[in-house]
């Protein structure tokens, strides 16, 4: 099992690397300044971390009450992921539209692109992190 120090390192590395990539690619793709895209990235980062904590806390309470923490099946994991991302996507549309002063459709398309990026990025980052910082053996 990973330590608290390791989890904190993981979280900060994940966010810092993602923010660097988002600022560079986001300003290039959208034509907005790196400062605008960077602040938007910071807003998204704060939103995602807050929502992650809140959603998983709510989900754990629901799981305890209705399923008594039964093993989480693939269908439960899919529902969990879809609900998490759906709320983040909806909130993101309004945040992007407001911050970049764009239409909701443009914000929706940009938010979908960000979601696709983070899906791939999270997979690659976590795999790389496990290779660079293996989970310590408990034996």
N, C-alpha and C positions, 0 to 999 in steps of 0.2 A: 504494500500500500504506500502511496506517496505521502510525504510529509506536508505540513502546512507551508513550510518554507518553499518546498518544491512547487506546490500549487500556486503560490503567489508568483514565483518566477515564471511559471507556465502562463499565468494570466497576463502578466506584464509583457512578456516576450510576444505573446499572441497579439495583443492590442497594439504594441509599438510597431511591429513588423507590418501588420495589416494597415495601420494608419499611413505608414510610409508608402506602401503600394497604392492605397486608395488615393492619396493626395496626388501622386505622380500620374497614375492612369486616369483618375477622375477628372483632373484638370485638363488633361490631354483630350479625353473623350468628350467632355461637356463644353470645353472652351471657357469655363469659369476659372478664376484665379486659384492658385494653390492655397491661398489664405482662406477663401470661401469654402473650398472643398475640404480643407483641413479642419476648419471649425465644424463643418457638417459631419465630418468623420468623428470628431470628438463628441458631438451630440449623440451620434449613433452608438458610439462606444458606451457612453454613459447610459443611454436608453437600453441597450442590449444587456449590459451587466445588471442594471436594476431589474429589468424584466426577467432575466434569467433567475435571479435570486427569488423574486416574488412568485413567478410562475411555478418554479420547482417547490417552493414552500407550500403553495396552494395545492399543487398536484400531490405532494406527499400526504397532506391532510386528507384529501379526497381518497387517495389510495388506502390510507389507514382505515377510514370510515367505511368505505364501500367494498374494499377488496382485502382488508386486513393484511396488507403488504404481501399478497400472493406473488409468486414469481411473475415478472413482467414479460409477457409474450411479445412476439414481433408486432402483433396488432396493437397492443398497448403502447409500444414504443413508437409506432407509426402515428397513432393518435396524438401522443405526447409531442412529437416533433412537428406535426402539422399544426396543432393548436398554438404551439409556441411561435412558429414562424408566421402564421396567419396574423396574429395580433401585432407582431413586430412589423410585418409588411404593411398593415393598415396604418399603424402609427407613423411608419416611415414615409408613406405617401404624403401625408399632411406636413411632416417636418421638411421633406425635400421641397415640396411646392412652396411652402412659406419661405424657407431660407434662400432658395435660388430664384424665387419669384417666377415660378413656371406654372404651367397648367397641371392639373391633376393627372392627366393622361401621360404627360412627359415624366412627371414624378413617379407614376406607377411603373413605367417602362424602365426608368433609371433604378428604381427600387428592386425590380425583378432582376436586373443585371447585377446589382449588388448582392442580392440573395444567392444568385448562381455563383458569383465570385466567392462568397464566403462558404458556400457548400464545398467547393473544390479546395479553397484555401484551408479550411478547418481540417479536411481529410489529410492534405499534404503536411500541414504544420504538425498535427498530432502524431502522424507517422514519423516524421523527422525528429520530433521531440523525444519520442520513445526510443529512437535509435541513439540520439545524442545523450539523453539522460534516462538510461534504463531504470525500470522499477527495481529497487534494491531487493535482493533475495532475502526471504524471511527465515531461511534454514540455517 
